[in-house]
């Protein structure tokens, strides 16, 4: 068993699927650090975690789609210290995303760019930053040792069933989520045998603040 509290970093962790994941992991005694654009929503999210466990949780307010978010954020002020085994990230959950409910030909260019930047580009850049700077790293390096200690770091990317099947009124969203699946498979291949697991989950329609109004377009 691990002698320290395991740590999960969740983008898009203030509401919806991200918050549900945080609550589930808090019940398993994980320390949660949530990332979202809204500090108000982040503070509200933390109030739902506190009754679950006495483990201290934290948050980082900002947009992961901002070009300098990862390089300028003072993660050490939130308990993340580069290369420090006591505060490294055991689980990274990439859950931040923007949905779509509009026909492709009427979707503004800036909306398409925003969807792809948030759902795919920012996910890749954030993951690369955390791997490069050893916030997310493993002490196990051989293929045979992976998974034996129970502390093998894990990257979980939240895709969507639309990324597999497509969906009416969600062309840009579906394309971005299909990209998440491709990224997941490729990164998993690169880190096979190097102590970091990479997986994706593929939810169907989940009712949340983000998905309000999409069901009428069949975007579930």
Secondary structure, DSSP 8 states (H G I E B T S, - for coil): --SS--EEEEETTTSHHHHHHHHHHHHTT-EEEEEES-HHHHHHHHHHHHTT-SS--EEEES-TTSTTHHHHS-GGGGT--TT-TTT--SEEEE-------S-GGGS-HHHHHHHHIIIIIHHHHHHHHHHHTTSS--S--SGGGTTTSS--EEEEEE--THHHH--TT-HHHHHHHHHHHHHHHHHHHHHTTTTEEEEEE------STTTTTTGGGT--
